[in-house]
Amino acid sequence: MMPPNEQESSFPIIPGESRNETIPVQETWFSSPNHVIPCLDDDGPSHQSCQSSVLRQSLRPIILKFEELTYTIKIQSGKGSYWFGSQEPKQNRLILNGVSGIVKPGELLAMLGPSGSGKTTLVTALAGRLQGKLSGTVSYNGAPFTSSVKRRTGFVTQDDVLYPHLTVMETLTYTALLRLPKELTRKEKIQQAESVISDLGLTRCCNSVIGGGLIRGISGGERKRVSIGQEMLVNPSLLLLDEPTSGLDSTTAARIVATLRSLARGGRTLVTTIHQPSSRLYRMFDKVLVLSDGSPIYSGVSGRVMEYFGLIGFQPGSSFVNPADFVLDLANGITSDTKQYEQVEINGKLDRLEEQNSVKQSLISAYKKNLYPPLKEEFSRAFPQDQTVNMSRSKTRLTSKIDGQRVGGCNSQFY
């Protein structure tokens, strides 16, 4: 199979090249040596210089910023006949409500929240694949989503879409032939597929079929790494994943997240949704964004989440609690009061919805008061002359630069 002649894409890293040059990043708390972006030099034969220039283009860092994202859908009220339709007007349901955040090269952001909190909708919107009306601003290095950004963005869906009859090597080889630029020869593209297989630890199963419902094949963790490898072939600067650890055991999930962290340390910007991570997985995240019914209750450094909730009056019931379990309980409106769980077991249902909604509202209000103002300051520091695009599908317009005025009483240590 030969690649299309008009295919234009980025180009993955070639093993063996020397790396002695760095691309400067914004000098903030995040610009530590672990977040240095590698770049290749120009030494070597002429064709290697050409490849190096393509690599330097593909490794351009992307700073992802999203501010005040709001997304609503219209749903049927449920009354009336299904076959003949309902005469009642459709109701609006709020999926995302004022979600903001910033992710820089070298960082791994994890989105946490209960089922139905809007995690998949948010990551789909950041990938530029969300249909419908999305209000708010999203920028990639201060610019809107364009075809150039799309070529440098990888998106791994929750469900692995792979051909069950192909082997791992065949799957990645065909992907390389179709998606890598036409400047590379067929042999070089196959070498890139082999390199990705080695980097993702798929050498042992490279000749095994993918498998599916009726065909026995590789394991779930290996299948997920193949899906990640398909996006890594084009060496994206921004990689977004939707629940890459769902359905996997803790050890396999840890390997997947460790792989993602190593990809981020290579100078990429990674955003992933994750469902109920273990404490070992949680420690691998640089930032976390916690959603509750579509509204953020925390956005910032993962290591300070317990300190923040403690300062606003929410303490865990145990000193050895998993931070992910603790914030997920809070996102559901459940505090450390164990009597709530006992009431569920005795009465069969939780009869404290009003109290849970009160907890959620207090967390959302605390976020707007304590975390959102310093987050806006972070926006202004990252993009002092930022011009972002309003993501409303009905009308696209440029907005003025972000207000950098400091707000008194804000605690910026959590971001």
Secondary structure as GFF3:
##gff-version 3
##sequence-region A 1 415
A	DSSP	beta_strand	21	23	.	.	.	ID=ss1
A	DSSP	three_ten_helix	33	35	.	.	.	ID=ss2
A	DSSP	beta_strand	37	39	.	.	.	ID=ss3
A	DSSP	alpha_helix	46	58	.	.	.	ID=ss4
A	DSSP	beta_strand	64	75	.	.	.	ID=ss5
A	DSSP	beta_strand	91	103	.	.	.	ID=ss6
A	DSSP	beta_strand	108	112	.	.	.	ID=ss7
A	DSSP	alpha_helix	119	126	.	.	.	ID=ss8
A	DSSP	beta_strand	134	140	.	.	.	ID=ss9
A	DSSP	alpha_helix	147	151	.	.	.	ID=ss10
A	DSSP	beta_strand	153	156	.	.	.	ID=ss11
A	DSSP	alpha_helix	168	179	.	.	.	ID=ss12
A	DSSP	alpha_helix	186	199	.	.	.	ID=ss13
A	DSSP	three_ten_helix	203	205	.	.	.	ID=ss14
A	DSSP	alpha_helix	220	232	.	.	.	ID=ss15
A	DSSP	beta_strand	238	242	.	.	.	ID=ss16
A	DSSP	alpha_helix	250	265	.	.	.	ID=ss17
A	DSSP	beta_strand	269	273	.	.	.	ID=ss18
A	DSSP	alpha_helix	279	282	.	.	.	ID=ss19
A	DSSP	beta_strand	287	292	.	.	.	ID=ss20
A	DSSP	beta_strand	295	301	.	.	.	ID=ss21
A	DSSP	three_ten_helix	302	304	.	.	.	ID=ss22
A	DSSP	alpha_helix	305	311	.	.	.	ID=ss23
A	DSSP	alpha_helix	323	331	.	.	.	ID=ss24
A	DSSP	alpha_helix	339	347	.	.	.	ID=ss25
A	DSSP	alpha_helix	353	366	.	.	.	ID=ss26
A	DSSP	pi_helix	367	371	.	.	.	ID=ss27
A	DSSP	alpha_helix	372	382	.	.	.	ID=ss28
A	DSSP	beta_strand	389	390	.	.	.	ID=ss29
A	DSSP	three_ten_helix	412	414	.	.	.	ID=ss30
###
